Amino acid sequence: MSRFLSAHASAVRHLFPALAAHRSRRVRGASSRLKAALEKDCARRNLEPLKLAMPRCDEPLAAAYVVLGSRLGVEAMRRNWAMPSPLPAYMDRIDVRGAWSASCAALDGIDPGSARARDILQATVVAFRSFQTSALGQA
């Protein structure tokens, strides 16, 4: 669990500037709550998430898609797997459904064949790589 939390904290910290620039107040609020929960969990476990060299992701929609999507995955894990007790703050109930819906609505408004869509897709790959780099760096 410590490696999971540390990797998530590293990736979310890296993507947070893009998340904080999102147009949706719901996304900014949910992102702040997720970041705070990860920081709390790391502090409780005396973990210092790695600060790794990673490409920047300046696209708020891409960062939100990856971070909020990851959080929805945590919800599935929490419901279907045996979880430690007490739950880490990040694994506890942090509702991101409204933020996820706001992000999806923004993405739905973009022409899939447009240059904007291609830019978001490229930024999404960068955001996913942030999680990959963070996870590999924890090993």
GIBELKA-V591172 format. One record per residue. N is the residue number from 1. RES is the residue in one letter. PHI is phi in whole degrees, 0 to 359 (* if undefined). OMEGA is omega in whole degrees, -180 to 180 (999 if undefined). D_FIRST is the distance of its C-alpha to the first C-alpha in Angstrom with 1 decimal. Layout:
n=N res=RES phi=PHI omega=OMEGA d_first=D_FIRST
n=N res=RES phi=PHI omega=OMEGA d_first=D_FIRST
This chain:
n=1 res=M phi=* omega=-179 d_first=0.0
n=2 res=S phi=298 omega=179 d_first=3.8
n=3 res=R phi=295 omega=178 d_first=5.5
n=4 res=F phi=300 omega=-178 d_first=5.1
n=5 res=L phi=295 omega=180 d_first=6.1
n=6 res=S phi=296 omega=179 d_first=8.5
n=7 res=A phi=295 omega=178 d_first=9.9
n=8 res=H phi=297 omega=-180 d_first=10.6
n=9 res=A phi=299 omega=179 d_first=12.1
n=10 res=S phi=298 omega=-179 d_first=14.2
n=11 res=A phi=292 omega=-179 d_first=15.5
n=12 res=V phi=294 omega=177 d_first=16.3
n=13 res=R phi=300 omega=-180 d_first=17.9
n=14 res=H phi=295 omega=-177 d_first=19.9
n=15 res=L phi=272 omega=-173 d_first=21.0
n=16 res=F phi=300 omega=178 d_first=21.7
n=17 res=P phi=303 omega=177 d_first=25.4
n=18 res=A phi=291 omega=179 d_first=26.1
n=19 res=L phi=297 omega=-179 d_first=24.4
n=20 res=A phi=293 omega=179 d_first=26.4
n=21 res=A phi=268 omega=-179 d_first=29.5
n=22 res=H phi=297 omega=-179 d_first=29.1
n=23 res=R phi=291 omega=-176 d_first=32.3
n=24 res=S phi=276 omega=175 d_first=30.6
n=25 res=R phi=299 omega=179 d_first=30.0
n=26 res=R phi=297 omega=179 d_first=27.5
n=27 res=V phi=293 omega=179 d_first=25.4
n=28 res=R phi=299 omega=180 d_first=25.7
n=29 res=G phi=294 omega=180 d_first=24.8
n=30 res=A phi=297 omega=180 d_first=21.8
n=31 res=S phi=297 omega=178 d_first=20.5
n=32 res=S phi=296 omega=179 d_first=21.1
n=33 res=R phi=295 omega=179 d_first=19.2
n=34 res=L phi=295 omega=180 d_first=16.1
n=35 res=K phi=298 omega=180 d_first=16.4
n=36 res=A phi=297 omega=179 d_first=17.1
n=37 res=A phi=296 omega=179 d_first=14.1
n=38 res=L phi=295 omega=178 d_first=11.8
n=39 res=E phi=296 omega=178 d_first=14.0
n=40 res=K phi=297 omega=180 d_first=13.9
n=41 res=D phi=297 omega=-180 d_first=10.1
n=42 res=C phi=295 omega=179 d_first=10.5
n=43 res=A phi=297 omega=179 d_first=13.6
n=44 res=R phi=299 omega=-177 d_first=12.4
n=45 res=R phi=259 omega=-178 d_first=10.1
n=46 res=N phi=55 omega=179 d_first=12.9
n=47 res=L phi=257 omega=172 d_first=11.3
n=48 res=E phi=244 omega=180 d_first=14.0
n=49 res=P phi=304 omega=-177 d_first=13.1
n=50 res=L phi=293 omega=172 d_first=15.5
n=51 res=K phi=256 omega=-173 d_first=18.8
n=52 res=L phi=258 omega=174 d_first=19.8
n=53 res=A phi=287 omega=-180 d_first=23.2
n=54 res=M phi=221 omega=175 d_first=22.9
n=55 res=P phi=299 omega=179 d_first=25.8
n=56 res=R phi=286 omega=172 d_first=26.3
n=57 res=C phi=243 omega=-179 d_first=26.0
n=58 res=D phi=261 omega=-175 d_first=28.8
n=59 res=E phi=259 omega=-178 d_first=29.0
n=60 res=P phi=303 omega=-179 d_first=27.6
n=61 res=L phi=293 omega=178 d_first=27.9
n=62 res=A phi=292 omega=-180 d_first=25.8
n=63 res=A phi=299 omega=180 d_first=23.0
n=64 res=A phi=295 omega=180 d_first=23.1
n=65 res=Y phi=302 omega=-176 d_first=23.2
n=66 res=V phi=285 omega=-176 d_first=20.0
n=67 res=V phi=291 omega=-179 d_first=17.9
n=68 res=L phi=291 omega=175 d_first=19.2
n=69 res=G phi=297 omega=177 d_first=19.0
n=70 res=S phi=298 omega=-180 d_first=15.3
n=71 res=R phi=296 omega=176 d_first=15.1
n=72 res=L phi=296 omega=175 d_first=17.3
n=73 res=G phi=296 omega=177 d_first=14.9
n=74 res=V phi=297 omega=177 d_first=12.2
n=75 res=E phi=301 omega=178 d_first=15.1
n=76 res=A phi=296 omega=178 d_first=15.8
n=77 res=M phi=299 omega=-177 d_first=12.4
n=78 res=R phi=298 omega=-179 d_first=12.7
n=79 res=R phi=280 omega=-169 d_first=16.1
n=80 res=N phi=249 omega=-178 d_first=15.9
n=81 res=W phi=243 omega=173 d_first=12.8
n=82 res=A phi=289 omega=-177 d_first=12.1
n=83 res=M phi=251 omega=178 d_first=9.6
n=84 res=P phi=293 omega=177 d_first=8.7
n=85 res=S phi=236 omega=-3 d_first=11.6
n=86 res=P phi=286 omega=179 d_first=12.2
n=87 res=L phi=292 omega=170 d_first=10.3
n=88 res=P phi=300 omega=-179 d_first=8.8
n=89 res=A phi=305 omega=-179 d_first=12.0
n=90 res=Y phi=293 omega=-179 d_first=10.9
n=91 res=M phi=273 omega=-180 d_first=10.2
n=92 res=D phi=285 omega=-175 d_first=13.5
n=93 res=R phi=287 omega=171 d_first=16.8
n=94 res=I phi=236 omega=-173 d_first=17.7
n=95 res=D phi=282 omega=178 d_first=20.7
n=96 res=V phi=244 omega=-176 d_first=21.2
n=97 res=R phi=299 omega=179 d_first=23.9
n=98 res=G phi=295 omega=178 d_first=26.8
n=99 res=A phi=293 omega=178 d_first=25.4
n=100 res=W phi=298 omega=179 d_first=24.6
n=101 res=S phi=299 omega=179 d_first=28.2
n=102 res=A phi=296 omega=179 d_first=29.7
n=103 res=S phi=294 omega=179 d_first=28.1
n=104 res=C phi=297 omega=179 d_first=29.3
n=105 res=A phi=297 omega=178 d_first=32.7
n=106 res=A phi=296 omega=179 d_first=33.0
n=107 res=L phi=294 omega=179 d_first=32.1
n=108 res=D phi=298 omega=-179 d_first=34.6
n=109 res=G phi=277 omega=-178 d_first=37.3
n=110 res=I phi=254 omega=178 d_first=37.1
n=111 res=D phi=298 omega=-177 d_first=39.5
n=112 res=P phi=300 omega=-180 d_first=37.4
n=113 res=G phi=266 omega=-175 d_first=40.1
n=114 res=S phi=276 omega=174 d_first=40.2
n=115 res=A phi=299 omega=178 d_first=39.4
n=116 res=R phi=299 omega=179 d_first=37.0
n=117 res=A phi=297 omega=178 d_first=35.1
n=118 res=R phi=296 omega=178 d_first=35.0
n=119 res=D phi=297 omega=179 d_first=33.7
n=120 res=I phi=294 omega=178 d_first=30.9
n=121 res=L phi=299 omega=178 d_first=30.0
n=122 res=Q phi=298 omega=179 d_first=29.9
n=123 res=A phi=292 omega=178 d_first=27.8
n=124 res=T phi=295 omega=176 d_first=25.3
n=125 res=V phi=299 omega=178 d_first=25.0
n=126 res=V phi=298 omega=-180 d_first=24.4
n=127 res=A phi=295 omega=176 d_first=21.7
n=128 res=F phi=299 omega=179 d_first=19.9
n=129 res=R phi=296 omega=176 d_first=20.3
n=130 res=S phi=299 omega=177 d_first=18.6
n=131 res=F phi=292 omega=179 d_first=15.3
n=132 res=Q phi=299 omega=-180 d_first=16.2
n=133 res=T phi=298 omega=178 d_first=17.2
n=134 res=S phi=297 omega=-180 d_first=14.2
n=135 res=A phi=294 omega=180 d_first=11.9
n=136 res=L phi=293 omega=-180 d_first=14.6
n=137 res=G phi=290 omega=-179 d_first=14.9
n=138 res=Q phi=282 omega=-175 d_first=11.5
n=139 res=A phi=295 omega=999 d_first=12.5
